[in-house]
Amino acid sequence: MELADIRREYSRGGLRRKDLLANPVEQFNLWLEQAVNAKLTDPTAMTVATVDETGQPFQRIVLLKNVEANGFVFYTNLASRKAEQIAHNHKVSLHFPWHPLERQVHITGVAEKLSTVENIKYFTSRPKESQLAAIASHQSSRISARGVLEGKFLELKQQFAKGEIPVPKFWGGYRVIPQTIEFWQGGEHRLHDRFLFSRESGGWHIDRLAP
């Protein structure tokens, strides 16, 4: 198999400046709605990139849980590797790969912790099994076998069979306040369309980028 020979043409249509909304968050919501309506698998899945104290980048897939006028929200274990890296360097990058629509969105910004009230509101809205899993898994820590994780989950399931599950102190969310948002639309002959929104005082500046 020759990887260099694997290619396809992008032919779903281009993107023109006149097609863009003035607010990139509203533009993102439009594209996200179209991705959901197209029944893409995990349309809210995004890559979250962080950097550790040595400058080593890390990436992982996380689910977007809310889009607000001032940011993009996700939740995690606050003792995880990503949380430790965010504590060291608040600058993060998000990437949405909507391949069937020949689209990508890339976001750079600064992550800030959500309030306790916001964390409680979302945690209590989750299915009970998801709540238990959040407590059972000390994310990014080393475990000897999967059975250890499953055993802890079953133990907690019995413990809270008839009661409410408390929100763990080590669990919470982040809001990524965007500084740039780039929209990428595939084009024929690799002449892709890219538009970069950059935050400026009083609004957003738009640039077209070469593919």
C-alpha positions in Angstrom: 0.0 0.0 0.0 1.4 3.4 -1.1 0.1 6.0 1.3 1.2 8.8 -1.2 -1.3 7.4 -3.7 -4.3 7.7 -1.3 -6.1 10.9 -2.3 -9.6 12.2 -3.4 -11.0 15.3 -4.9 -12.9 17.8 -2.8 -16.0 18.7 -4.7 -18.8 19.6 -2.3 -18.5 23.3 -3.1 -16.4 26.3 -2.0 -16.7 28.9 0.6 -16.9 32.6 -0.2 -16.6 35.6 2.1 -20.2 36.7 1.3 -21.3 33.3 2.7 -19.8 34.0 6.1 -21.7 35.4 9.1 -20.0 38.4 10.7 -19.7 36.6 14.1 -17.5 33.5 13.9 -19.3 31.8 16.9 -22.6 32.1 15.0 -20.9 30.8 11.9 -19.6 27.8 13.9 -23.1 27.1 15.3 -24.4 27.1 11.7 -21.8 24.6 10.6 -22.3 22.5 13.7 -26.1 22.4 13.1 -25.4 21.3 9.5 -23.0 18.6 10.8 -25.7 17.3 13.2 -28.4 17.4 10.5 -26.1 15.4 8.2 -26.0 12.7 10.9 -22.2 12.7 11.1 -20.7 10.4 13.7 -19.9 12.4 16.8 -20.3 15.9 15.3 -19.3 17.4 18.7 -16.1 15.5 18.9 -13.1 17.8 18.9 -9.3 17.5 19.3 -8.1 19.5 22.3 -4.4 20.3 22.1 -2.3 21.4 25.2 1.4 21.8 25.9 3.2 20.6 29.0 6.0 22.5 30.9 8.7 21.1 28.6 7.0 22.4 25.5 5.7 18.9 24.5 2.3 19.1 22.7 -0.5 16.6 23.6 -3.8 16.0 21.8 -6.9 14.0 22.7 -10.5 13.8 21.6 -13.1 15.5 23.8 -16.8 16.2 23.3 -18.0 19.8 23.1 -20.8 20.3 25.6 -21.8 23.9 25.1 -21.2 26.8 22.8 -21.7 30.3 24.3 -21.2 33.8 22.9 -17.9 33.9 24.8 -16.6 30.4 24.5 -16.6 26.6 23.9 -17.2 24.3 26.9 -15.9 20.9 27.7 -15.6 18.8 30.9 -12.9 16.6 32.3 -11.1 15.3 35.4 -9.4 18.3 37.0 -6.5 16.0 38.0 -6.0 14.7 34.4 -3.0 15.4 32.3 -4.8 17.9 30.2 -5.9 19.8 33.3 -2.4 19.9 34.7 -1.1 21.2 31.4 -3.8 23.9 31.2 -2.9 25.0 34.7 0.7 25.5 33.4 -0.3 27.1 30.1 -3.9 28.3 29.6 -3.5 28.5 25.8 -5.2 25.6 24.0 -6.2 24.7 20.5 -9.5 23.0 19.4 -10.1 21.2 16.1 -13.3 19.9 14.6 -12.8 17.5 11.6 -16.1 17.2 9.7 -14.6 15.1 6.9 -17.9 14.0 5.1 -18.8 17.7 4.7 -15.2 18.5 3.6 -15.0 21.0 6.5 -12.7 21.8 9.4 -12.8 24.4 12.1 -9.7 25.3 14.1 -9.9 27.4 17.2 -7.1 28.9 19.4 -7.9 30.5 22.7 -7.5 30.6 26.5 -9.1 28.0 28.8 -10.7 29.1 32.1 -12.3 26.9 34.7 -16.1 27.0 35.0 -17.8 28.0 38.2 -18.9 25.4 40.8 -22.5 26.2 40.0 -21.9 25.5 36.3 -20.1 22.2 37.1 -22.9 21.0 39.4 -25.6 21.9 36.9 -24.0 19.9 34.1 -22.9 16.9 36.3 -26.4 16.4 37.7 -27.8 16.4 34.1 -25.6 13.5 33.1 -26.8 9.8 33.1 -26.1 8.1 36.4 -23.6 5.7 34.8 -21.6 8.6 33.4 -21.6 10.2 36.9 -20.3 7.0 38.4 -17.6 6.6 35.7 -16.3 10.1 36.4 -15.8 9.2 40.0 -14.4 5.7 39.3 -11.8 6.8 36.8 -8.8 8.9 38.1 -8.1 10.0 34.5 -4.6 9.7 33.2 -3.4 7.7 36.3 -1.8 4.3 35.8 -3.9 1.2 36.5 -2.8 -2.4 36.6 -5.8 -3.8 34.7 -9.2 -2.9 33.4 -10.7 -5.1 36.1 -9.6 -2.5 38.7 -11.6 0.2 36.9 -14.7 -2.0 36.5 -14.5 -3.2 40.1 -14.5 0.4 41.3 -17.5 1.3 39.0 -19.6 -1.6 40.4 -18.6 -0.7 44.0 -19.9 2.8 43.4 -23.0 1.6 41.6 -24.0 -0.4 44.7 -23.0 2.4 47.1 -25.2 5.0 45.3 -28.0 2.6 44.2 -30.7 4.6 46.0 -29.1 8.0 46.6 -27.9 11.0 44.7 -24.3 11.0 43.5 -22.2 13.9 44.8 -20.3 16.0 42.4 -16.6 15.1 42.9 -14.3 18.0 43.7 -11.8 16.7 41.1 -14.3 17.0 38.2 -15.3 20.1 36.3 -15.3 22.0 33.1 -13.4 24.6 31.0 -14.5 27.4 28.8 -12.2 28.1 25.9 -12.4 31.8 25.1 -11.5 32.0 21.3 -8.8 34.4 20.0 -8.9 33.0 16.4 -11.4 30.8 14.6 -10.6 29.4 11.2 -13.1 27.9 8.8 -11.8 25.4 6.1 -13.8 24.2 3.2 -12.4 21.7 0.8 -12.0 22.8 -2.9 -11.3 21.2 -6.2 -7.6 20.7 -7.3 -6.6 21.3 -3.6 -7.6 25.0 -3.9 -9.3 24.9 -0.5 -11.0 27.9 1.0 -9.8 29.2 4.4 -11.1 32.1 6.4 -9.5 33.2 9.6 -11.4 35.3 12.2 -9.0 37.1 14.6 -10.3 38.9 17.7 -9.7 42.6 17.8 -10.9 45.3 20.1 -14.5 45.8 19.3 -15.0 42.8 17.0 -13.4 40.3 14.6 -11.1 40.8 11.7 -11.4 38.4 8.7 -8.6 37.2 6.5 -8.7 34.8 3.6 -5.7 32.4 3.8 -4.0 30.5 1.0 -4.7 26.8 1.2 
